[in-house]
Amino acid sequence: MTTDPNPPQELVAKIRAAERVLITSHVNPDGDAVGSSLGLARVLRRLGKSATVWLRDTPPAAFSELRGASRIHTGESPPNGFPDEYNLAVTLECPSIDRCGLETPLEALPVLNIDHHLGNEHYGVVNWVDPSAPAVGELVLRLADKLHAEVDPDTATCLFLALATDTGWFRFANATPDAFKTAAVLVGRGAKPEQVSEWLYEQQSPAALRLLSEMLPTLEIAGDGAVATTVLTQEMFDNAGAEQQHTEGLIDHARSIAGVQTVALLREREPGVFKVSLRSRGEIDVQSVALKYGGGGHKNAAGFAVEMPAAEARALVVRELSALLS
Ligand SMILES: [Mn+2]
């Protein structure tokens, strides 16, 4: 794909002109959402602007070591006199404006929409959507360079975490030559991969491991060995003393089984409501399933929510995933 790697001029101009910027990303924020948001906030502050990061949901604890993580505002609506006290909102990683968890009021501000999801709805006053970018963190790096803002080691670390998590540590199909080049630039500017890896994988709480042990017995294989599903009910969260944030990475265990092409993790967010996370290999498009049920994502990683009993929800997911393979 030959996409212009540069941010649109209009986007750069709007950022240069703004003094107080609200940055947000999607609900249930992942590494790209958190790393990009914190990285962009640091870039804007470096330019003398006020930048506030608001995420509707509390980020996973694994990201709490990132510089600025303790300053992230969470909850139903943005803080500090929203919307009157801001000039501009930037959404990162939000294919539609409601993905940030706040719909109408955000439109009180001009919205810059920066994303790499193919199905982005171009809802902003300026839209910078580059599906060839391995992570939104890479777009933030390109933007920082365009703005001539210094990317210091803490900023580079935020963006590296975004890139590393979205590419599965450079193992997924989006681990392109550009992804490696961007990683090289970020490490050159002071990002420490070994430190990020330690934060993500060696700071687990006992609750997270107990939750894994609750999940593993629920493993079921269907579709001639190609479809693996696991379930986490509220009861399992209670047994483990775990929270939703402890589910980070749990879906990958089923992916590791030989012959499995597509996997799902169903987790109960509130009684009877399941968030379904889907993963797939190669050309198998799980985004199509997610879109059918009002969700979204990428070809190989997507999700949606359903309200029904666990067994019924699992049967539906198995049916849909099996149909993808036939
Ligand atoms: Mn992303």
Boltz pocket constraint, residues with backbone or C-beta under 6 A from the ligand:
constraints:
  - pocket:
      binder: B
      contacts: [[A, 32], [A, 33], [A, 93], [A, 116], [A, 134], [A, 135], [A, 136], [A, 166]]
      max_distance: 6.0
